[in-house]
Amino acid sequence: ARVDVVQDVTLHDLDSANAKPQGGNDIMSMMGQMLKPKKTEITEKLRKEINKVVNKYISQGIAELVPGVLFIDEVHMLDIECFSYLNRALESSLAPIVVFATNRGRCKIRGTHIYSSHGIPLDLLDRLMVVKTEPYDRKCMSKNN
C-alpha cells in the first residue's frame, strides 16, 4: 500500500534551513560554528533560489502554496523604506495576505515630508481595500440589545 506523506513547511522554515552556515568537519570549523550565531542573513540571491525551488515544486504538483496572513498594526509607524520593501514583496507569487491597521487619518509618511491617508504611500494605498470602522456606542455594547 502506498502512503502519502504531507508535511507543512513555511517559507520561514526553508529560509532558516538554508541560511545556516555550512562548515567543514575539522576542529576549526566546528569551533567557529560554536562561537558564531547559527543564522546568517537571508540574501536576495538566497531568496530568489528558494522561490525558484518552491515555484518548481508547485508547478510539478509536489507542493501546494497556502498563503499566510501578515497583520501589521500601527502601519502609520512604518517608514518609507519599509513600505518600499512591502510593495516589492507583495508582487511575489508567494506573498501572504496582508492586513494593515491604523487609527490615523491623514498624516506624514515617516522618512519623508509627504502627507498621505493613514501615512501610507499612494502607490501602495492604491492597491489596498480600506475598511472604515466606527466605535461602538453604548446601545450596541449593552447585553439587552
Backbone torsions as a table, in degrees:
resi	resn	phi	psi	omega
1	ALA	NA	138.5	-179.4
2	ARG	-88.6	136.0	179.3
3	VAL	-116.5	125.5	174.8
4	ASP	-90.2	132.0	178.1
5	VAL	-105.0	126.6	178.0
6	VAL	-112.9	127.8	179.7
7	GLN	-130.9	127.7	175.6
8	ASP	-83.6	122.3	179.0
9	VAL	-129.5	128.0	178.0
10	THR	-92.0	162.3	174.7
11	LEU	-61.6	-32.1	176.8
12	HIS	-63.2	-41.2	177.1
13	ASP	-59.3	-44.4	179.4
14	LEU	-65.6	-42.1	177.5
15	ASP	-59.1	-47.7	-177.4
16	SER	-62.8	-43.6	-179.2
17	ALA	-65.5	-36.9	-177.0
18	ASN	-86.9	-15.9	-178.2
19	ALA	-90.4	-10.9	179.9
20	LYS	-71.2	134.3	-179.9
21	PRO	-64.6	138.1	178.0
22	GLN	-100.7	114.0	-179.3
23	GLY	-107.8	171.1	178.1
24	GLY	-81.7	-174.2	-178.5
25	ASN	-100.2	1.7	179.9
26	ASP	-77.5	166.3	-174.2
27	ILE	-63.2	-36.9	-179.0
28	MET	-67.4	-40.0	178.4
29	SER	-65.1	-42.4	-179.3
30	MET	-66.0	-39.6	177.9
31	MET	-65.9	-41.0	179.1
32	GLY	-62.0	-39.3	178.9
33	GLN	-67.3	-34.1	-179.5
34	MET	-71.4	-34.2	-175.7
35	LEU	-86.5	-24.4	-177.3
36	LYS	-94.5	157.2	173.6
37	PRO	-59.7	152.5	-175.1
38	LYS	-78.1	-12.8	-176.9
39	LYS	-120.4	153.7	172.5
40	THR	-120.9	173.8	-179.6
41	GLU	-68.1	145.0	175.9
42	ILE	-87.7	105.5	-175.4
43	THR	-78.9	165.9	176.9
44	GLU	-61.7	-37.9	178.7
45	LYS	-63.3	-45.9	178.5
46	LEU	-63.3	-42.4	178.5
47	ARG	-58.3	-44.9	-179.7
48	LYS	-64.6	-40.1	179.6
49	GLU	-65.1	-43.4	179.3
50	ILE	-65.1	-43.9	178.6
51	ASN	-61.3	-38.6	179.7
52	LYS	-63.2	-45.0	179.3
53	VAL	-64.5	-45.1	-179.8
54	VAL	-61.4	-45.6	179.2
55	ASN	-62.9	-36.5	177.3
56	LYS	-64.0	-45.7	179.2
57	TYR	-62.5	-39.3	179.5
58	ILE	-64.9	-45.3	-178.7
59	SER	-66.9	-28.4	178.5
60	GLN	-85.3	-5.6	-179.6
61	GLY	80.9	8.0	178.8
62	ILE	-75.6	-34.4	-177.0
63	ALA	-128.4	158.9	176.2
64	GLU	-127.2	134.5	179.4
65	LEU	-90.1	122.4	175.3
66	VAL	-115.4	104.6	-175.4
67	PRO	-62.9	141.4	175.5
68	GLY	-90.1	-176.6	177.8
69	VAL	-124.2	127.7	176.5
70	LEU	-110.3	119.8	-179.6
71	PHE	-107.0	121.8	179.0
72	ILE	-118.0	108.3	177.4
73	ASP	-87.0	156.8	179.9
74	GLU	54.3	46.1	-175.4
75	VAL	-59.5	-25.3	178.9
76	HIS	-64.2	-14.1	179.4
77	MET	-82.7	-12.5	178.6
78	LEU	-71.4	149.6	178.6
79	ASP	-98.5	176.2	-174.3
80	ILE	-60.7	-33.4	178.8
81	GLU	-66.7	-40.3	177.3
82	CYS	-63.4	-43.8	179.1
83	PHE	-64.0	-37.5	178.6
84	SER	-62.8	-44.2	177.8
85	TYR	-63.4	-47.4	-179.7
86	LEU	-60.0	-42.5	-180.0
87	ASN	-58.4	-44.8	180.0
88	ARG	-68.9	-41.8	-178.1
89	ALA	-65.7	-34.2	-178.7
90	LEU	-69.8	-14.9	177.9
91	GLU	-80.9	-11.6	-180.0
92	SER	-72.9	146.6	176.2
93	SER	-68.7	-16.0	-179.4
94	LEU	-96.9	10.3	-176.1
95	ALA	-68.6	142.9	176.3
96	PRO	-79.0	171.5	169.3
97	ILE	-76.5	130.9	-175.5
98	VAL	-115.2	132.0	176.3
99	VAL	-118.4	120.8	176.3
100	PHE	-101.3	143.2	175.5
101	ALA	-133.5	140.5	176.8
102	THR	-159.7	157.6	175.7
103	ASN	-114.1	16.5	-178.6
104	ARG	-98.6	148.2	172.8
105	GLY	-90.9	-120.5	178.7
106	ARG	-82.7	122.9	178.4
107	CYS	-150.4	171.7	-175.9
108	LYS	-73.3	138.4	172.3
109	ILE	-75.2	120.5	-176.6
110	ARG	-58.4	138.3	-179.0
111	GLY	86.9	3.2	177.8
112	THR	-138.5	-178.7	173.4
113	HIS	-110.5	16.3	-175.0
114	ILE	-95.6	135.2	175.4
115	TYR	-100.2	142.1	-178.8
116	SER	-153.3	162.2	175.9
117	SER	-60.5	127.7	177.9
118	HIS	62.3	10.7	-179.9
119	GLY	70.6	22.7	-178.8
120	ILE	-107.2	132.1	179.1
121	PRO	-56.6	145.0	-175.0
122	LEU	-59.1	-37.9	-178.3
123	ASP	-64.2	-31.3	176.0
124	LEU	-83.2	-40.8	-179.9
125	LEU	-58.2	-35.5	178.8
126	ASP	-63.6	-21.0	-178.0
127	ARG	-97.1	1.8	-174.9
128	LEU	-103.2	155.6	169.3
129	MET	-104.3	120.3	-177.4
130	VAL	-95.6	125.6	177.9
131	VAL	-113.4	109.5	-178.8
132	LYS	-82.3	135.0	177.7
133	THR	-117.1	154.5	178.8
134	GLU	-120.3	148.9	176.4
135	PRO	-67.1	149.9	175.3
136	TYR	-71.4	145.8	172.7
137	ASP	-96.6	173.7	-176.9
138	ARG	-59.3	-40.0	-177.8
139	LYS	-62.2	-43.0	179.6
140	CYS	-65.9	-30.4	-176.9
141	MET	-88.0	-11.4	-178.3
142	SER	-73.3	152.5	-178.7
143	LYS	-68.3	-33.2	-173.9
144	ASN	-93.4	39.1	-177.8
145	ASN	-77.2	NA	NA
